[in-house]
Amino acid sequence: MGVKRNGARTFLNVVKAACQLSHIPGFRAGLDKILSPTVGAELFGFWEPFCQYVESLIALDDYWNKRDATLPDAAEGDEDGPFG
């Protein structure tokens, strides 16, 4: 991942969790109720293919969520720390 850690791992974890939540029954109906059917459909039209893409990448490669073996495991090198 390079010399400086940057929060990309947290981003992938959050996207994975959000995509899993979007598979819950009633998610689409909730979007429509909160945003309006038109806006909900527009958002879901982007969200569904985005999640399919991210989930397919995760399924094909388990390396995305492993820590870099090349960097020491120290607090100052943590990409998910408060200051990156």
N, C-alpha and C positions, 0 to 999 in steps of 0.2 A: 504494500500500500504506500510505500514511500517513507521518507524519513520523518515527516511531521504528521501526526495523526490528526483527523479532521472532523469527526462526527458522522462520517458516511455509514459506519456500522449501525449507529443509533437510528439514522434515517431509514435504513433497510429494515431494522427491527420494527419501527413504528409503522412503516408502510405495510409490512407483512401482517401486523396485528390489525391495522385498519381494514385491510382486504379481507381478513378472516371475519371481522365484524360485519362486513357488507354482505356476507353469505348467510347471515341470520335471517330466518323468515320474517317478513315484515319490514325489512330495511328499506326496500324500495318504496313501499307504501308510506313509511315514515318520512322519507325525503320529499315525496309528493305533498304530504300534509304540511310539512314545515316550510318548504320552499315554493310550492305550487306545482301542479302537474307538469307544466311546461319547463320550468327551470329544473325540477327534479329529473325529468327525462333527459335534459341536456347534460346535466352533471353526470348522471348514470351512464350516458352514452360515451363519455370520456372515461369514467371510473372503471367500468367493467373491462374494457380492453387493456387499460393500464394495469389492473390487478392480474389479469391473465398473463400479461407479459412478465411482470415481476415474479409471480408465482412460478411461471415456467423456468425463469432463470434460477430461482432458488432450488427448484426440483432437480435441475440438471447439474448443479454445482454446489456442493456443500462447503466449499472453501470460503464463501462470502461471509460467514459468521464465525470464522476462526481467528484467533488473535495472531498477529504477525510473530513468527518465531525469531525474526531478525532483530527485534527491538527488546530491550530489557523491560520487564514487567514492573514499572515504577509509576508512581502517581503522577509525576510530571510528564510522563510520556502517554498518559491516557487520553485517547482521542475524545472520550466522552466526559472529560472533566469540564469544569465551569468555564474555562478559558481556552479550550482546544489545544 
